[in-house]
C-alpha cells in the first residue's frame, strides 16, 4: 500500500454507460436535517438524479442499500445541480436542477419509517422555468445584496445571461462579443459575475450594470437606432490569460477581500477582486477539475487539482503540499462533512465512479514472507538454460527480414473478373456521355498462423477509383481463407497512366516482426477503352518492329474485334473513354506495327497492350525468341511539350495561390475597418468600404475556383506526362535493348513515387535523378563523378536544364553507355548507335553545334511520317 494513494472511505459505480461532467456533483444538507451532515447529490446526462448518505465501508464490503436515499429518472439530461435558498418565503435549502431547456427547483424531504430500512425520501417540484434558449451552466447567490434568499443566473449557449428571482423571470442580457460560453461564477463581495470569454480573457460584469442595461430582446433594435432607453452593457474589468478556462471558483480571502480562482488548460490563476493577478502556477499535467478552499494557515488558500494522470494535487498557494493517486480521472471534486468526518474528498469521474476518500497515512500490515532457503538443482538449471537458448536462437534465425525460402505466414492472391460488371458500380463519374463500365476484383488471403489486425490496402492509378480500398481481417485460427471483392471504374474524363493495381497487406508476425506483402493485378483494356472507327490521319505515329510475321489484329484483340469488318484484318480502332481515338495498323508484307493518335500520351496504353499481347500470343505458340525493337527517332519534342505544359500549370498554381493570399489579406483588412466603423459611437460614412468588401469577396471566390480548376488540370496533366514517360522509356528500352535492371533504373529516375506539390514537384525530382546518372554511371570521366549535386531541391525557373539533361541521357545511351548502380562501371562510349541523340552542350562551342543540328529533334515528327517505308503506303491503302 503506497503512502501516496487516496484512502477509500466509500465508493460506488453509478448506473451503466452513463456520462457525467463537472456540474453534476454537489454536496449539501439538501434535506435540511440540521445535523450538519452533507448529502451527495449526483445528476447524469441520462437524466438520473441520485442522493447518497454514505456510511463507512468495512474492508471487503461494498456500498449498502441504505446509502442511496433517492434515485429518480427525470425526462431530460441533467447539466448541473446546485443547493440554495431558491424558494420565496422560506430560508430552507432547495435543490435546483438545470436541464437543456428547463430549470427545476425541488424540495427534498424524508419520512421516518418504523423499521431500519423504512425511511422514505422524496422530491417535490416547487416550480420550473422553461427556457427559450439552450442552457450551458448556471450560478447562484444573493444578487444585488438581497438577504435570506438566492437568485439564479443561467448562461445560454449563445452567451445570454438569464436572471431568475426565484419563481419569476427577471431579465436577460447578452454578453458583448460572446461566441462560446465559458465557466460562470458569482462574487457576492463585489456583486458581479465573472466568466471567461472565447477571447481567452477573464471578464467581470456588475449585477447593477446588467440590470439597467438594454434588454436582450431589444438589443438589435437598439443597435440599429443607436439610441434607447437602456444603458450600454460595459465590462467592469478584463484580464487576458491566453488560454481557455475549465472552471472558475471564488473564495473569500478575508473579510475585506476575496480571490477569484481560474483553472486553465495549462495554468491556474489567483486574481484579486479588481482583476489583478495575485499569483499563477504552471501545471505539469493536463488538469481536469479543481476546488479551492480556505487553509488553516492565515493568508493562504489550498487548492485541490485533479488531472488526467489519475492524480490529485494539493497546493497551498503555489506550493505543492501533497500528491495522491486516484483510481480514475476526476471531472468534479468537492469537500464535505460526512458522518462527523470532516474534510472528506468526494470525486466523480466521467463514467460514474463516485468515491469518498481521505489523505490518511494508514500503516501497511503486509509483511513479506521469509524466503525459504533451498539447494539449487544445477541439472534442472542447465536444461532450462538450453531451452531458453534454443528459443533465442529460433527468434534470431528469423531475423528482421524474413528468409525468402521460409513459408509465408500469409498468402495473397488477386483475381480480376474476365467480364465487366453487368450492372456498373460507377458513381459520380465525369466522363461525358459515355456509360462508364466497372469490373470486379477479388483478393484472397490465406493464413498459416494466427494473425490479428491484418490490414489490406488497394491502390490504382487515378483517375481509376475503387468502391472500397481499405479492409481489416482477424485470423483467429490457422489455415483460414478470406475473400473480399470490390469494383474498379474510371471517374474522370482522361485515361490513367497504368492499368496495374497493387494490393498491399501489412501485419505483424507472432514474434512481433512487421511484414508487408504485395500482390499486383492487371486491369483489362476494355475498362477504359471501347471499339472505335480507325482514323486515316493522326498527328503522332509510332512504328514497332518485330522479328516475326505479323499477326491478325482480331486474333490478339478479340475483345475489340468487329464481326462485320472481316475484310479489315490489319486495322483496328480504339476509342478511349473521354473521346480520344487510337488506330492500330499491322503491315501485310513486313514485320511492323504502327500506332497513331491525335494525342501523344494516348499512344502508351495501346502500344504497351500490343507488345504484351504479342508476347502472350507467341508464348502460346511455343515461340520463345520473339522480340520487339524501335528504330525511329526518339520523340523528345512531343515529350518536351508535355513537360512544358505541366510546368506551366505548376507556375500558374503558385501565382494563383499567391494572388488568393493577397486578396484574403485585403478582405480581412476591410473587415477590420468596417468593424471599427460599426463599433464607433459616432456614426461615420462607410466611404464605399461595403462595395470594396463585396468586390474583394467576389475576387476571393473567383480565385478559389481558379485554384481548384488549375489543380484539376494539373492532375490531368500529371497523368498525361506519366503516360508519355512510360512510352518514352518503352521506346528507349526497345531502341537500345536495355535489360530489366537498366529499365528499372530508368523508371526509378523518371517516375518518382511522390505526387506534385508546390514544395517538390516532378521536374526538380527527375532533374536531380538524371543528373546523378550523368555524373555516375553515364559520366565521361572521373572528373564528372567527383562533382557534388545540390542537396536542396527547389522549383526551377524553366525546364531548359531538364530537357538538356534528358537529351544528354539519350545521347550517352546511344553512344554505348549503360545504366548501373555502381559508379565504377562507366561503360565505354566509342560506338555510336543508329538514331542517336545530339549531346547536351558543355561549352560555348558545343552550344553552337547543338543549335546548328537542332532540326534533328524539332522535325523528327515529320521524319517519322515521311519515312519512305513501302509498308506504310500499303497500310494507308487499307484505310482508303
N, C-alpha and C positions, 0 to 999 in steps of 0.2 A: 504494500500500500504506500503510494507516494505521498509525501507531505504536501505537494502542490496540486492535489486533486480535491475538487469540491466534495464535501461530505454530504451524502444523500440523506436528507431527513424524511422526505416524502416525494414520490414521483408517480406519474401515470402517463398513459398514452391516450390522447383524445380521438375517438372515432377511428374511421378508416378512410384514408386518402382525402383527408380534409386539409385545408390550407389556412394559414394564419399570417398576420402581419403585426407591426409594432403597435397598432391601435387596438388590438384585440385582447389586451390584458389589462386588468385593473384590480387594485387591492383597496378595500374599504369595508367599513361596518355597514354593509348595504341594508341589513335587516333591522338596523337601529336597536341592537341588543343592549347597548350601553355598557358592555363589559370591556370595551377597548380592544376586542379581538377582531382582526381583519378577516374578511372572506375573499376568496379568489374568484373573480368574475372573468370568464373567457367567452368570447364570441368568435365564430368561424365564418369563413366565406361560404360555407354550405348552409348557413342560416341557423346553426345550433347556438344556443345560449346556455352556458353551464355555470353553476355557482358551487364552489367547493369550500368545505370547512375541514381541512386535513388534520389528521392525527399522526403522531409519530409511528413509524413502521418499525417493527422488530426485524431483526436480520432473518432473511429468508421469506418473509411475508410480503404480500402485495397490498395495494390500497384496499381499504374496507368499503363496503357498500354505503355505510352511513357517512362517508366523506363527501359524497355527492349530495348536496342539498336539493339541487333543482337542475333539471335538464329539459329544455323546451326547444322545439324547432319552429323558428319564425319563417315567414314566407320568403324573405329577401336576405341576401348576404349581409353579414354584419361587418361594417367597416371600422367602427370604433365604439368603445363602451367607456362611459365616464359616470362618476357618482358625485352628486352635489345637491344643493338646495334648489331644486328645479320647480317646485310646486308652490304657488302663492298661498299665503295664509298659514304656512307652517314652515318650521325650520328642520323638519325631518329630512333625512337623506333619501334621495330617489335615484333610480338608475336611468341614464339616458343612453339609448341605442341608436346609432346612426346607420341608416341604410343609404343606398344609392339615391333614392328618390323620396325618402321619408325619414323623419326624426320622431322617435317614440320615447316617451317617458313613462317608466313603470315604477310601481311601489312593490317592494319585496317584503313579504310578511311570513311568519311561521306560526303554526298552531301546534301546541303541545299535545302529544298523544299519551295513551295510557300505558304503553309499553316502551321498551328501549328504542325500537325502530319505528315508533309511531309518530314522530314529529313530521308534520306536513308543511312544506314551503310552497308558496305560490306567488305569481306576479300578477299585478292588476294594471291594466293600461289606464294611466291618468289622462293623458292627452297625446295627440300626434299632430305633426305638421307635414303636409305634402309639399314637396319641393318642386319648383318649376325648373330647376337646373340640377344636373348630376353633381352629387356631393363628392368631396375628396377627403376632408378631415374637419375637425371641429375643436374648439377650445371653449372654456367657460370661466366665469369669475364675476366679481361684483362690478360690472361695467358702470362707469360714471360715479363710482363711490357709493353705490347703494348698500344698505345694511340688511343683513339677515336673509339674503336670497342671492342666487347665482343666475346670471344670464348666459345664454349660449350663442356662440358665433360659429357659423358654418361657412367653410370656403368651398366654392364650387370648382369644377374642373376648368372653367373658363376664367377664373380669377375674380369672382364676385364674392364679397363678404355679406352674409345674410345674418342679421342680428334678431334674436327672438327673446322677448321679455316674457319668459315662462310661457303662458298659454297663448300669447299674442305675438304676431309678427311685427317687428319694429321698423326696420328699414333694410335696404340692400345697397351696397356700394361696389363699384368696380375699381380694382386696384389699377393705377395707371401703368401702361406698358406691360401688363401681365400676359405671359404666353403659356407657361405651365405652372400649375400650383406647386407651392413648396410647403414645408412644415410651418405650423402656426402655433403661437403661444401668446398668452396674455400676461402683462406685468401690472399687478394691482398697485404697486407703489407709484408708477408713472401713468397709470390708466391708459395704456397704449397696447396695440397689437404689434407683434414682431414676427416677421416672416422672412424668407429668403426667396428672392425672385429668380426668374430664369436667366437674368443677367449676372447671376452668381454674386449678388450683393445682399447684405442684411439690410432690411428696411423696417422702420418703425413709424406707425401711424397713431396719432392721438385719437382716443374714442370721441372726444368732443368734435374734432375736425371731421371724423367720419359721420357723426350725427348731423352736422349742419352743412355737409357738402351736398352737391347736386344729386338728386335721386337717380338711382340706376336706370329706371325706366325712361327718364327724360334726358339721359346723358347725350345721345346722338343729337337730339333736337337742340340741346343747349350748346353743343359744339358748333352746330351749323349757325345758330343765331349769334354766337359769341357773347350773348347776354343772357342772364337768367336770374331767378330769384335765389337759387342756392349758391353756396360758395364753392370755390375750386378745391379739389382734394389735393393737399400738399403733404409730402412726406416730412416727418419730423427729423430724422437723420438716416443716413445710409453708410454702409461700410462694405467695401469690395473685399471679399475673401478669396476670390479666384477659383472657387470650386463649388460644386453642388452640395447642398446640405442634406443630411439624412434625418436630423431631428433637432429640435430646439427645446430647451428647458430653462426656466427662470427660478432661481433660488435666492431667498433673502440673505444678503451678506451680513448685514447687521440691521439695526433699527432704522438707520438713515439711508441705506443703500441696498441695492440688490444686484445680482450678477446674472447676465444673460449667457448661457452656455449654448454653443452651436457645434454640432458634430458634423464635420465634413467628410469627404471621401478619403482624405489622407491626413487631416489635422483636426484637432478640436480646439475651439477658441473660447476664451472667457472675456466678456465685454462688460463695460460699465453701463450705467443707465443712459448715458449720452452717446453711446456707440464707440467709445474709445476702448482699445484693447488693453485688458489687464494682463493677460498672458495667453500664449498659444503653445501647443505641443504637437510636434510631428510624430505620427504614429508609424510603427514598424509594419503593422499588418492592416489589412483592409477591415475597417470596423463594420459591425452590423447593428449595434444599438448602444445606448449609454443611459446613465442615470446619475446626475449629480445629487449629493445630499450633504447636509451640514456635518462638519467634522467636529470631533471633541476638542481639537486644538483651536484656540481662538484666532480668527483672522484667516483661516484656511477652509477649503471645501474639498471633500472627497468626491471622486467620480468613478463609477463602475463603467467599464467599456468592454463590451463583448466584440469579438472579431470572428472572421471566417476560419481561423485556425483552431477553433474549439477552445479558445482561451477567454478568461475573464480577468481583466487587469484592474487593479485598484490604484488610483492615482490620488495623491494629496497635492493639489495644485498641479505642478508639472513633474512631480517626483513619483516614480513607480514604487509603491509600497508592498504590493503583493500581486502574485500571478497564480491563478488556479485554473485547472483544466476541467472542462465540461464535457459530457458525453455527446453533445450536439452543438450546433451553431445557433446561438440565441438571436431571435429577432425582436424580443421585448424582454426587459428586465425591470423588476420592481423590488422594493424592500418593504417589509411589513412585520407586524407582530401577530404570530400565530400561536395560540395556546400558551400565553405568557412567555414565549420565546421571542425576544426582540431581535431585530436585525436579520430576519430570515430572508435570504435572497431567492426570489422567485423568477425563473427564466422560462421562456416559451420559444420553441423552435417553429419553423415554418410548416413542418409536417405534424405538429401536435404533441411534441414531447414537453410535458409540463413537469418541472422539477423544483422542489424546495430544498435548498442546501444552505450550508453554513461553512465558514472558513476555520473550522476547528483543527486541532492537531492530535487526533486520536492516535494512541500508540499502536504499533503493529504487533499483534500477538503471534505472528507466524515465526517459527524458528526452523531454520534449515536442519534437516536430519543429518546425523553423523554419517559420514561415508564409511561403509564397511570395507575394511582392507581385505583384499583377496589377491591370491597369487596369479600372475599373468600366465596365460597359456600361449606360449610363443608359436606353437604349431598352428593353432587357430588364427593367430595374427598373421602368420605367413600366408595361409590360404586366403584370408580376406584381402591382404595386400595384393596378391596375384590377381584376384578377381577385379579389384579396382584398377590395377594397371591395364588389364585387358579391356575394361570399359573405356579408359582414357585412350588406349591405342586405337580402338574402333572409331572413336569420335575423331581422332586426329587423322585417321586414314581417309575419312570422308572429305576433309579439307574444306576451305572456304568455297572453292569452285568444285562442283561435283565432277566425278570421273565420267568420261563420255561412255565408257563401256558398261557402267553400272545401270541397272534397270531404273527407269524414271519412276518417281513416286506418282506422277500424274501424266496421262497421255491426252493430247488434244487433237481432234480431227475436225476438219471443216468440209462441208459438202454443199455445193451450190446446186439449186434445182435446175433440171435440164430444160424446163419451160418456164415462161413468165407466169406470174400470178393471174388466175382467171379474173379476180377482182383486184384491181390495183389498190395498193395501200398508200399511194402518194396523196399527200395533203398539203395545201398552201403552196402549190408549185407556181413558178413564174417562167413557164416555157412557151408562152404564146398559146396558139390554138391547138397544138398537138396534144393528144392524150398521152400522158406520161405513164409508162408501164413500171412495174416493180417486180422484183424477184426475191424468192425466199432463200435464206442461207441458214443451215443448221450447223451448230457447233456441238460436238460430242466430247464429254470429259469422262475419263475412266481413271479411277484412283487405285493405287496398290496398297496404300496405308491410310490410316485415319488422318484426315486433314480438315481443318476448320477455317472459316473465313477466307475461302478461295475467291478471288476477285477476277472477273473476266471483263476486259475492255476491248471493244472492237473499233477499228479505225478504217475509214475510207477517205479517198481524196475528195475534197469539195469540188464542185457543188453536189456531189453524191451525199445523201444523208441516210441515216438508219432510223427505223421505228423505235429501236431501243439499243443503246450502246454500252450499258453497264449491267453486270449481273453478279450475284453473290451466291456461293454454294457452301454447304456444310456436309462433308463426307464423314458421317458418324461411324461407318463400318467400312472395312476394306472391300475392294472389288465392287464398287458402286458405279453406275453409269447415269450420267445426267445429260439431257439434251435440251438445248434452247434454240429457238427459231426466231428470226427477225427478217424484216424485208428491207431492201435497198432500192432507192429510186433517185432520179435526178430532180433537184429542186430549182435550179436556176437555168437561164437560157444560154449557157455556154458549157463546153464539154470539160470533163476532168482531165488531168494530165496522166492519170494512170487508172487502170481498171483492176488493180490489185488491192485487196483488203488485207488487214492484219489483225489477228486475234491474239491478244496478249493476256496471259494468265499469270498472276502473281500469288504466291502463297509462301508459307514458312514450313520447313520440314519439321518433323517431331523433335529434332535436336536444336531447333531454333534458327537454322540457317535459312535465309530468304532465298527463294528461287523464282525465276521468271522463265516462262515457256512461250514461244511464239509459234503461231500457225498461220500461214498465208493462204489466201484463196483468191481465185481469179474470177471476176465477173464477166459475163458474156457481152460481146459487142452489141447484140441486139437490145441491150438495156438502154443504150443511148443513141442508137442508130436505127434507121428504117431503110428498106429498099427504095431506091430512087432512080430517076432517069439519068443516064450518062450525059455528061456535058462535053461539047465539042471543043470549047475553048476554056482556057484557065490561065491564070496569072503565074502560078507556081507549079513546076513539074519536077519530078524525080524519076530516075531510071535505075532500077536494081538489076544487076547481072547475076545469073546463076550458072552452075556447071551441069545442069540437067535440062532436058527438053521441057518446054512449057507445059503446064498442066491446065486443063479446062477449069475456068474460074468457078462455074457452078458446082464442080466436084469438091472444091476446097471451101466454098462458101455456100453450102446447101441451104442454110437458113436465110439467105438473101437472094436465092435464085428465083427467077420469074419463069413459070412454066410456059407462058405464052411467047417468050423470046428465045426459042430454041436455036434460031439462026445466029444469035449473038452470043456465042460461047466464049468469046475472048474479051468481052466488055461487060463491066458491071458498075452500076451507080449506087452510091450510098448517100442518104440524106440524114445528117446529124440533127438531133433534136435541138431546135433553135434556128434552123433554116439553112445552114451551110451545106454545100454539096461536094462530094469527093468522087472522082471517077478512077477506076482501076482498069488498065488495059494490059493484055498479055499478047506478046508477039507470036505470030504464026510460024515464022521461019527461024527466029533466033531464040536465045535463052534469056529474054529480057522481059521485065515488067515495068510499067510506068504508072505512077500515081500522080494525079493532078487535082488542084483545087484552087479556089479564089483566095483562101487564107492559108498562109504558110504553116501556122501551127496546127491546122486541121489535118495535115498530111501524116502526123505522127501515129495516131492510133491505127489508121488503116494500114500504114507501112509496117508497123510492128505486128499487127494481126496477120498480115500477109506472110511475113517471114516465119512466124510461129506455126501457122497452119501448113506452110510448105514443109517445114521440118517434120511436123507430125505426119504429114502425108507420106513422105519418103521413108520415115521410120517404119510405118506400117507396111510399106512395100519391101522392107528389108534392105534398103539402100542407106549406108552409113556415111558415105563420103560426100553427101550433099553440102554445098557451101554457097553463100551469097557474097557479093562484092559490090563495090561502088567505085566507078572510075571517073565520075564527073568532078566538077569543081565544087568545093565545099561551099554551101550557100551562106556565106558570112554576112552579106549585105542585108538580106531579109532578117537574119537573126539580130543584127545590129539595130535595125529599125524597131524591132520589138523591145530591145533593151532601152532605146531612147524613149519610147512611149511609156514604158514602165517607170523610168527615172523621172520623166516629166510629171507623171501623176504623183510621185512622191514629193517632188518640189512643190507642186500645186497644193497638195495636202498640208505641207508645212506652212505655206503662205496663208492658206485659208484659216488654219488654227491660230496663227499669229494675229490675223485680222479679227477673228472672232474674240480672241482675248482682249484686244484693244477695245472693241465695241462693248464687251461685257464690263470693262473698267469704266468706260464712259457711261454706260447705263446705270451702274451703281453710284457714280458721282452725281448724275442728275437726280437720282432718287434721294440722295442725301440733301441736295439743295432744296428739293420740293418738301421733304420732311421738315427742314428748318423753317421754310416759309409757313407750313401749316401749323407748326408749333408756336410760331411767333404770336404774342398777344396783340400786336398791332397789325391789322391786315395790310398786306402789300401785294401789288400786282405780280403775277407769275412770270411776266416777261417771256411768254411763249415757251416756258420750260415744259409744260404739258405736251405741246406739239413736238418739242425736241425729244421728249421721253417716248412718245408714240413712234416717231420715226426711227429712233435707235432700237426700240423693241422689234420693229419690223425687220431692221437690218440684222439683228441678232438671230431672229428666226430664219431669215433667208440664208445667212452664213452657216447656221447649224445644218440646214437642209443641204447646202452645197458641200459641207464636210462629209455628211453621210453619203451623198451621191458619189463624191470622189473616192470614198473608201470602198464603195461597191465596185466602182470602175477599177480601182487598184487591185481588188481581189480577182476580178475577171482578167486583168492584165497579168497578174502573177500566175494564174492558171495557164494562160496562153504562153507566157515566157517559159514556164516549166515544161510544157508540151514541146515547144520549139527546142529547148535544151536537150530533152530526151532524143528528139530527132537528130540534132546535130551530133550528139555523142554516138548514136547508132551509125550515122554516116561515117564518122571518123573511125569507128571500130571496123566497119566493112572496108573502108578505104585503106587503112594501114594494117588490117588483120591483127588487131590487138587481142591479147589473151584476156581471160576473165579477170585476172588480178589487175592488169593495166586498166581495163574498163572500170573496175571498182574504184581505182584511184581517181580516174576522171570524174565519175559520178560523185564521189565524195567532195571533189573540188567545185564542181558546177552545180550541185544540187544540195545545198545546205539544208539542215533539218528545220532551223528556226523560221518563223514567219516574219514578214516585213513589218518593221516598226520605224518610227521616226528616229530612234536612237541607233538602231542597227538594221541595215537592210541587205538585200541580195547583192547589190553592186559592190559595196565595200568588202563584204564577206568573200565573194568569189574572186575579187581582185587580189585580196591577200593570199588566198589559197593558190591561185595561178602563179603569183609572184614567187611564192615559196617553191613551187615545182620548177620554175625557171631558174631559180638560184640554187637548186639542189640537183635532182636527177637529170634535168634538161639543161644544165649550165654548160657553157663552152669552156670554161677554165676554172681553176681553183680560186681565182680572184673573185668571181661571181659568188662562189659558195661562201666566201668569208663575209659577204655583206649581210648586215642585220636588218630585219624588217621592223617596221614601226609596231610597237606593242599596243597602240591605241587605234581603233577603227572609228573613223568619222565619215559622215556623208560627203562624197566628193563634190567638186564644183560642176563637173561634167563627166561624161562617160568616155572621153577620148583615151584616157590611160587604160581603162579596162579593155576597150576594143583593140588597142595596140597589143596588150598582153595576150589576148585571145588569138590574134593574128600570129604573133610570135610563137605561141604554143603550137599552132598548126604547122608553122614552118619548121620548127625543131623536130616535130614528129615526122614531117615529110623528108627531112634530111637524115633520118635513121635514128633519131632519139627515141629512147624507150623509157617508160614510166616505171619507177620502182620506189620503194620506201627507203632504201639505203642511199646515203649521199655519196658513197664511194663508187657507185655503179653508174657513172656518167658514160653513156654509150657513145661510140664514135659517130660522127655526123658527116662523113665524107660523101656518102652516096645520096643523091637527090632522087626522091621518088617522083613518079609522074603525077602531075596535077598538084604540085606543091604550092604553098602559100608564100607570099612575099614577107620577109622578116621585118620585125619592128625595128625602126632606126635607132641606133645607139650613138649616133653622132650627126653633125650637120650634113656631112656628105651622104650618109645613109638616108637622112630625111629627104634630101633632094631626089635620091634614086627611088625612094618609095613613092613620091608624088608623080614621078615620070611613069611608073608602072602601076598606078592606081587603077587604070582601066581594067586590069585583070579581075578586080573584085567588084567594081561598080557595074560591069556589064556581064557578069557571069550568068545572070538570069537569062539574058538573051542568048548567050552562048549555048546554054543547055537546050533552049527552044530551037536554035538554028543549027544544031549539030547535024551534019549530013549522015544520018543513020537510015539505011534503007527501010528498016523495020518500022520506023516512026511513020513514014508515009503510008505503009500498009495499015498501021493501027488507025491512023486518021481516016483512011478509006473505009474502015469498018463502020465508023460512025456516020459517014456520008451515006 
